[in-house]
Amino acid sequence: MRTGALGLAAGAAAALLLAAAACSDQSPNTCFDSNGFSYGFYLGADTALVFHWPASRMPVRVYADPATVTRPNVVAGLQTWLGAFHCGEASATVTGDSTHADIIVRVVGTLPPQPVRAITLGSDSVGVCVGRTDGTYDTTLTLEGPVRSYIAPLGAPDSVALSGCLRMTTTHELGHALGILAHSPDAADIMYTTPRRSTLSVNDRYTLQMLYHTTATIRPFPLTP
């Protein structure tokens, strides 16, 4: 018996739907990029701890605070990740209703305290901003609520650098929220601890593709009406 956390660090209904295009031939080989390498998606390198959003929860509901730069960065980040799929494995809805969201993304002044029991994965984009994603699960390996991602600026005076950092870090944290519960050791990948890009490498794409073709052991929290 144990509990733990996926740690990676109100309004109208769905406003935007993003989906990956399905290919006509969904044989295993067509769903994966060639020449890709998976850097891993298990929580704490434990192969028994795998999470991704199931088909029954598509489109994944993602809340992005409309009052900040969060929303355009979330939209761009989701488009980036969903574009990695060749066989329509996932879709997402950007919503203004945080009470009915699967993933909640916020830009904050400082990162909030780490949740009790949390094992978190975060990112630091070259000292300009930081990010963290949290999601606790219970003894049945079921999430206890939505996955929450936070991005916080570090007071950098360079607005251009900060804008780029917020985009990179948001995309990085969305990778965790979609289920990549690890970091890449390669600085060329967006899931490197200190991301330096907003696009995906072939290894980022291949890791996500492998994840969504692997049986998940951690389940999402029950869907609320």
TARAUR-V878247 format. One record per pair of residues at least 12 apart in sequence whose C-alpha atoms are under 10 Angstrom apart, sorted by the first residue. I is the first residue (numbers start at 1). J is the second residue. Records with the same first field share a line. If there is no record, write none. Layout:
I: J / J
This chain:
1: 138 / 139 / 140
2: 137 / 138 / 139 / 140 / 141
3: 117 / 118 / 136 / 137 / 138 / 139 / 140 / 141 / 142
4: 116 / 117 / 118 / 119 / 135 / 136 / 137 / 138 / 139 / 141 / 143
5: 43 / 115 / 116 / 117 / 118 / 119 / 120 / 134 / 135 / 136 / 137 / 138 / 141 / 142 / 143 / 144 / 147
6: 42 / 43 / 44 / 49 / 50 / 51 / 117 / 118 / 119 / 120 / 121 / 133 / 134 / 135 / 136 / 137 / 143 / 147 / 148 / 176 / 177 / 179 / 180 / 181 / 218
7: 43 / 44 / 114 / 115 / 117 / 118 / 119 / 120 / 121 / 122 / 132 / 133 / 134 / 135 / 136 / 147 / 148 / 149 / 176 / 177 / 180 / 181 / 182
8: 43 / 118 / 119 / 120 / 121 / 122 / 123 / 131 / 132 / 133 / 134 / 135 / 147 / 148 / 149 / 172 / 173 / 174 / 175 / 176 / 177 / 179 / 180 / 181 / 182 / 183
9: 111 / 114 / 118 / 119 / 120 / 121 / 122 / 123 / 124 / 130 / 131 / 132 / 133 / 134 / 135 / 148 / 149 / 150 / 151 / 172 / 173 / 176 / 177 / 181
10: 63 / 65 / 95 / 96 / 97 / 98 / 99 / 100 / 101
11: 66 / 95 / 96 / 97 / 98 / 99
12: 95 / 96 / 97 / 98
13: 61 / 93 / 94 / 95 / 96 / 97 / 98 / 100 / 101
14: 61 / 62 / 63 / 92 / 93 / 94 / 95 / 96 / 97 / 100 / 101
15: 63 / 93 / 94 / 95 / 96 / 97
16: 61 / 62 / 75 / 92 / 93 / 94 / 95 / 96
17: 59 / 60 / 61 / 62 / 75 / 91 / 92 / 93 / 94 / 95
18: 59 / 60 / 75 / 78 / 79 / 82 / 83 / 90 / 91 / 92 / 93 / 94
19: 58 / 59 / 60 / 78 / 79 / 81 / 82 / 83 / 85 / 88 / 89 / 90 / 91 / 92 / 93
20: 79 / 81 / 82 / 83 / 84 / 85 / 86 / 87 / 88 / 89 / 90 / 91 / 92
21: 82 / 83 / 84 / 85 / 86 / 87 / 88 / 89 / 90 / 91
22: 85 / 86 / 87 / 88 / 89 / 90
23: 85 / 86 / 87 / 88
24: 86 / 87
25: 86 / 87
26: 86 / 87 / 88
27: 87
28: 87 / 213
30: 85 / 86 / 87
31: 84 / 85 / 86 / 87 / 88 / 89 / 206 / 209 / 210 / 213
32: 84 / 85 / 86 / 87 / 202 / 205 / 206 / 207 / 208 / 209 / 210 / 213
33: 84 / 85 / 86 / 202 / 203 / 205 / 206 / 207 / 209 / 210
34: 202 / 203 / 206
35: 202 / 203 / 206
36: 201 / 202 / 203 / 204 / 205 / 206 / 207
37: 202 / 203 / 204 / 205 / 206 / 207 / 210
38: 184 / 202 / 203 / 204 / 205 / 206 / 207 / 208 / 209 / 210 / 211
39: 180 / 182 / 183 / 184 / 185 / 186 / 189 / 191 / 192 / 203 / 204 / 206 / 207 / 208
40: 180 / 181 / 182 / 183 / 184 / 203 / 204 / 207 / 208 / 210 / 211
41: 175 / 176 / 179 / 180 / 181 / 182 / 183 / 184 / 207 / 208 / 210 / 211
42: 179 / 180 / 181 / 182 / 183 / 211 / 216
43: 119 / 120 / 121 / 179 / 180 / 181 / 182 / 183
44: 119 / 120 / 121 / 181 / 182 / 183
45: 181 / 182
47: 217
48: 215 / 216 / 217 / 218
49: 141 / 181 / 216 / 217 / 218
50: 141 / 179 / 180 / 181 / 211 / 212 / 214 / 215 / 216 / 217 / 218 / 219
51: 141 / 142 / 143 / 176 / 177 / 178 / 179 / 180 / 181 / 211 / 212 / 214 / 215 / 216 / 217 / 218 / 219 / 220
52: 90 / 176 / 177 / 178 / 179 / 180 / 181 / 208 / 211 / 212 / 213 / 214 / 215 / 216 / 217 / 218 / 219 / 220
53: 89 / 90 / 91 / 102 / 177 / 178 / 179 / 212 / 216 / 218 / 219 / 220
54: 89 / 90 / 212 / 215 / 216 / 219 / 220
55: 89 / 90 / 91 / 212
56: 223
57: 90 / 91 / 92 / 102 / 220 / 222 / 223
58: 89 / 90 / 91 / 92 / 93
59: 90 / 91 / 92 / 93 / 94 / 102
60: 90 / 91 / 92 / 93 / 94 / 95 / 101 / 102 / 103 / 178
61: 91 / 92 / 93 / 94 / 95 / 96 / 97 / 98 / 100 / 101 / 102 / 103 / 104 / 146
62: 74 / 75 / 78 / 92 / 93 / 94 / 95 / 96 / 97 / 98 / 100 / 101 / 102 / 103 / 104 / 105 / 146 / 147 / 148 / 174 / 177
63: 93 / 94 / 95 / 96 / 97 / 98 / 99 / 100 / 101 / 102 / 103 / 104 / 105 / 106 / 148
64: 94 / 95 / 96 / 97 / 98 / 101 / 103 / 104 / 105 / 106 / 107 / 149
65: 95 / 96 / 97 / 98 / 104 / 105 / 106 / 107
66: 95 / 96 / 106
67: 106 / 107
68: 106 / 107 / 108
69: 106 / 107 / 163 / 166 / 167
70: 105 / 106 / 107 / 108 / 150 / 151 / 166 / 167 / 170
71: 94 / 95 / 96 / 105 / 106 / 107 / 170
72: 167
73: 105 / 163 / 164 / 166 / 167 / 168 / 169 / 170 / 171
74: 94 / 105 / 106 / 166 / 167 / 170 / 171 / 173 / 174
75: 92 / 93 / 94 / 170 / 171
76: 167 / 168 / 170 / 171 / 198 / 199
77: 167 / 168 / 169 / 170 / 171 / 172 / 173 / 174 / 175 / 198 / 199
78: 91 / 92 / 93 / 94 / 170 / 171 / 174 / 175 / 178
79: 91 / 92 / 171
80: 171 / 174 / 175 / 198 / 199 / 200 / 205
81: 171 / 172 / 174 / 175 / 178 / 199 / 200 / 204 / 205 / 208
82: 178 / 205 / 208
83: 200 / 205
84: 200 / 201 / 202 / 204 / 205 / 206 / 207 / 208 / 209
85: 205 / 206 / 208 / 209 / 212
86: 209
87: 209
89: 209 / 212 / 213
90: 178 / 212
98: 146
99: 146 / 224
100: 146 / 223 / 224 / 225
101: 145 / 146 / 147 / 148 / 223 / 224
102: 145 / 146 / 147 / 148 / 177 / 220 / 221 / 223 / 224
103: 133 / 134 / 135 / 145 / 146 / 147 / 148 / 149 / 174 / 177 / 178
104: 133 / 146 / 147 / 148 / 149 / 150 / 174 / 177
105: 132 / 133 / 147 / 148 / 149 / 150 / 151 / 170 / 173 / 174 / 177
106: 131 / 148 / 149 / 150 / 151 / 152 / 170
107: 130 / 131 / 149 / 150 / 151 / 152 / 153 / 166 / 170
108: 131 / 150 / 151 / 152 / 153
109: 150 / 151 / 152 / 153 / 154 / 155
110: 129 / 130 / 131 / 150 / 151 / 152 / 153 / 154
111: 130 / 131 / 132 / 149 / 150 / 151 / 152 / 153
112: 132 / 150 / 152
114: 132 / 133 / 134
115: 134 / 135 / 136
116: 136
117: 136 / 137
118: 133 / 134 / 135 / 136 / 137
119: 133 / 134 / 135 / 136
120: 132 / 133 / 134 / 135 / 136 / 176 / 181 / 182
121: 133 / 134 / 173 / 176 / 181 / 182 / 183 / 193
122: 134 / 149 / 150 / 151 / 169 / 172 / 173 / 176 / 182 / 183 / 191 / 193 / 194
123: 151 / 168 / 169 / 170 / 172 / 173 / 183 / 191 / 192 / 193 / 194 / 195
124: 151 / 152 / 153 / 154 / 165 / 168 / 169 / 192 / 193 / 194 / 195 / 196
125: 153 / 154 / 161 / 162 / 164 / 165 / 166 / 168 / 169 / 172 / 192 / 193 / 194 / 195 / 196 / 197
126: 161 / 165 / 193 / 194 / 195 / 196
127: 153 / 154 / 155 / 156 / 162 / 165 / 194
128: 152 / 153 / 154 / 155 / 156 / 157 / 158 / 159 / 161 / 162 / 163 / 164 / 165 / 166 / 169
129: 151 / 152 / 153 / 154 / 155 / 156 / 161 / 162 / 163 / 164 / 165 / 166 / 168 / 169
130: 150 / 151 / 152 / 153 / 154 / 165 / 166 / 169 / 170 / 173 / 194
131: 149 / 150 / 151 / 152 / 153 / 165 / 166 / 168 / 169 / 170 / 172 / 173 / 194
132: 148 / 149 / 150 / 151 / 152 / 169 / 170 / 172 / 173 / 174 / 176 / 177
133: 147 / 148 / 149 / 150 / 151 / 172 / 173 / 174 / 175 / 176 / 177 / 181
134: 146 / 147 / 148 / 149 / 150 / 173 / 176 / 177
135: 147 / 148 / 149 / 177 / 220
136: 148
137: 218 / 219 / 220 / 221
138: 218 / 219 / 221
140: 217 / 218 / 219
141: 217 / 218 / 219 / 220 / 221
142: 217 / 218 / 219 / 220 / 221 / 222
143: 218 / 219 / 220 / 221 / 222
144: 219 / 220 / 221 / 222
145: 220 / 221 / 222 / 223
146: 177 / 220 / 221 / 222
147: 174 / 176 / 177 / 178 / 179 / 220 / 221
148: 173 / 174 / 176 / 177
149: 170 / 172 / 173 / 174 / 176 / 177
150: 169 / 170 / 173
151: 165 / 166 / 167 / 169 / 170 / 173
152: 165 / 166 / 169 / 170
153: 165 / 166
164: 196 / 197 / 198
165: 195 / 196 / 197 / 198
166: 198
167: 197 / 198
168: 190 / 191 / 194 / 195 / 196 / 197 / 198 / 199
169: 190 / 191 / 193 / 194 / 195 / 196 / 197 / 198
170: 198
171: 190 / 191 / 195 / 197 / 198 / 199 / 200
172: 189 / 190 / 191 / 192 / 193 / 194 / 195 / 196 / 197 / 198 / 199 / 200
173: 190 / 191
174: 191
175: 190 / 191 / 204 / 208
176: 191
178: 208 / 211 / 212
179: 208 / 211 / 212 / 216 / 218
180: 204 / 207 / 208 / 211 / 212
184: 203 / 204 / 207
186: 203
188: 200 / 201 / 202 / 203 / 204
189: 201 / 202 / 203 / 204 / 205
190: 203 / 204 / 205
191: 203 / 204 / 207
192: 204
